[in-house]
Amino acid sequence: KFTHLSAGDLLRAHMKSGTADGNMVAQMIKDGKIVPSSVTVNLLLAAMEKSGSNRFLIDGFPRNKENRDAWVKVAGYDCEFVLMYDCTEDVMLERLLGRNEGRTDDNVESIKKRFVTFRESSMPVVEFYEKLGKVRKVNAVDTPDKVYEKTRESFERFA
């Protein structure tokens, strides 16, 4: 069994802390920017320790090379594989605007900034892991059932 940790959920909870660090994170997320690696790595490691688990699905991390490098340096290990949901920006925009979660970054302007950030900062990390043979891509434009099935297949060797 894997414990799911969402870097975004951890950061949003941190934003609500009212601390200067939490307020800085809030502004960066609103601007569609990537939060400093030290903040995210420390939040993830604390959540991992608190969970008592030893197998994790970390959602939304690493977002850039600095994130990856900070993780390897601080945690002392790298991931087994990267699960990449491949989806067009048009479909993602429609889904994000339709989810109605009340998030400050769920507006067209912030979403489009996030797309640019992903292309410029996150895709080089995906390409790095592709060269290592660690990327498992799932066509996320498919139906939820098909996406789930393909995702499940990515984890079969850990069952």
QUIDARA-V741295 format. One record per residue. N is the residue number from 0. RES is the residue in one small letter. SS is DSSP state (a for helix, b for strand, c for the rest). PHI is phi in whole degrees, 0 to 359 (none if undefined). NEAR is the number of other C-alpha atoms within 10 Angstrom. Layout:
# QUIDARA-V741295
n: {N/N}
res: {RES/RES}
ss: {SS/SS}
phi: {PHI/PHI}
near: {NEAR/NEAR}
This chain:
# QUIDARA-V741295
n: {0/1/2/3/4/5/6/7/8/9/10/11/12/13/14/15/16/17/18/19/20/21/22/23/24/25/26/27/28/29/30/31/32/33/34/35/36/37/38/39/40/41/42/43/44/45/46/47/48/49/50/51/52/53/54/55/56/57/58/59/60/61/62/63/64/65/66/67/68/69/70/71/72/73/74/75/76/77/78/79/80/81/82/83/84/85/86/87/88/89/90/91/92/93/94/95/96/97/98/99/100/101/102/103/104/105/106/107/108/109/110/111/112/113/114/115/116/117/118/119/120/121/122/123/124/125/126/127/128/129/130/131/132/133/134/135/136/137/138/139/140/141/142/143/144/145/146/147/148/149/150/151/152/153/154/155/156/157/158}
res: {k/f/t/h/l/s/a/g/d/l/l/r/a/h/m/k/s/g/t/a/d/g/n/m/v/a/q/m/i/k/d/g/k/i/v/p/s/s/v/t/v/n/l/l/l/a/a/m/e/k/s/g/s/n/r/f/l/i/d/g/f/p/r/n/k/e/n/r/d/a/w/v/k/v/a/g/y/d/c/e/f/v/l/m/y/d/c/t/e/d/v/m/l/e/r/l/l/g/r/n/e/g/r/t/d/d/n/v/e/s/i/k/k/r/f/v/t/f/r/e/s/s/m/p/v/v/e/f/y/e/k/l/g/k/v/r/k/v/n/a/v/d/t/p/d/k/v/y/e/k/t/r/e/s/f/e/r/f/a}
ss: {c/c/b/b/b/b/a/a/a/a/a/a/a/a/a/c/c/c/c/a/a/a/a/a/a/a/a/a/a/a/c/c/c/c/c/c/a/a/a/a/a/a/a/a/a/a/a/a/a/a/a/c/c/c/c/b/b/b/b/c/c/c/c/c/a/a/a/a/a/a/a/a/a/a/a/c/c/c/c/c/c/b/b/b/b/b/c/c/a/a/a/a/a/a/a/a/a/a/c/c/c/c/c/c/c/c/c/a/a/a/a/a/a/a/a/a/a/a/a/a/a/a/a/a/a/a/a/a/a/a/a/c/c/c/b/b/b/b/b/c/c/c/c/a/a/a/a/a/a/a/a/a/a/a/c/a/a/a/c}
phi: {none/256/265/274/236/259/303/297/297/296/293/296/295/296/300/282/292/80/282/301/297/296/293/296/298/302/293/296/294/300/277/75/264/268/290/308/304/301/296/293/300/294/296/296/298/295/293/296/296/296/291/76/268/231/227/227/250/262/266/84/203/278/264/204/298/300/303/298/297/296/299/298/293/280/283/88/205/244/281/285/200/244/263/246/274/267/211/289/296/298/293/299/301/300/292/295/290/267/278/50/262/74/283/294/262/264/222/305/299/294/297/296/296/295/298/297/301/298/299/279/251/273/300/300/290/300/297/301/290/299/297/271/72/256/263/243/266/236/289/272/277/299/294/307/296/292/297/299/299/295/295/302/300/294/254/303/290/262/291}
near: {11/13/14/13/18/16/20/14/12/14/20/16/13/19/19/12/12/12/11/10/12/18/15/15/23/22/15/15/20/19/16/20/16/19/17/14/20/14/15/23/21/15/15/21/14/11/16/18/10/9/14/9/12/10/13/14/16/18/14/12/20/23/20/19/17/15/22/17/14/18/23/14/11/12/13/8/9/11/13/8/16/21/18/14/14/14/13/11/12/9/11/16/16/11/11/17/15/10/10/9/9/8/12/12/20/18/14/13/12/16/20/15/15/19/16/13/17/18/10/12/17/21/15/15/19/20/13/14/16/15/9/10/11/16/18/17/15/20/15/19/14/13/10/10/9/14/16/14/12/17/19/11/12/17/13/8/7/8/6}
